[in-house]
Amino acid sequence: MTAITHSARVKPTVRRRRPLLPPLFAGTAVAMLVPIAVALAVTLARGRPLPWQFHMPWVSPHIVVVMLALGLGGAQMALPKGDRRHRLLGYGWLAVMALLSVTGLLIQLEPGHVTVIHRISSGFALANLLLTPLVIWSARTGRRRLHQGLTLGLFANMLFSGLMAFIPFRAIGLLVFGLFH
């Protein structure tokens, strides 16, 4: 007596939500990278010294590595996941992140003088160095959720440390906001 309609037999499709953090992180990376690159180009084009040039030798390599990490990481977050390009960019980004952590640990204002911000940044650097092998292990063993969580954690560490660098009286803040000139 009751007829089963065609629509009753079809399974409802489950709509998957698009991930929110990767595009947000990619946009934040670009929003940090562009002002740093522009400020560096303008400062160098005007022939002016960089805020850290005279007494902090590890800052210049650190800034170069920061720009690489922001660019590679932003691309990695924006591009599709799981293919060969993702793996190659991922290995490159993790190598740059490890180098970023090491150069960050080598920066000192004065021998023996470390500020609260440097202690926080050093904590992030050590966390990045400890998490890097776990990111690789989780990807190689197929633990996708763990891999995604660890990677987003590494990226969040990088972004938070980078945002702290924009404080007006730190080297990047001086450079970007023009307080040094």
Secondary structure as UniProt FT lines:
FT   HELIX           6..9
FT   HELIX           21..45
FT   TURN            46..47
FT   TURN            51..55
FT   TURN            57..58
FT   HELIX           59..78
FT   HELIX           84..106
FT   TURN            111..112
FT   HELIX           116..140
FT   TURN            141..142
FT   HELIX           144..165
FT   TURN            168..169
FT   HELIX           171..177
FT   TURN            178..180
//
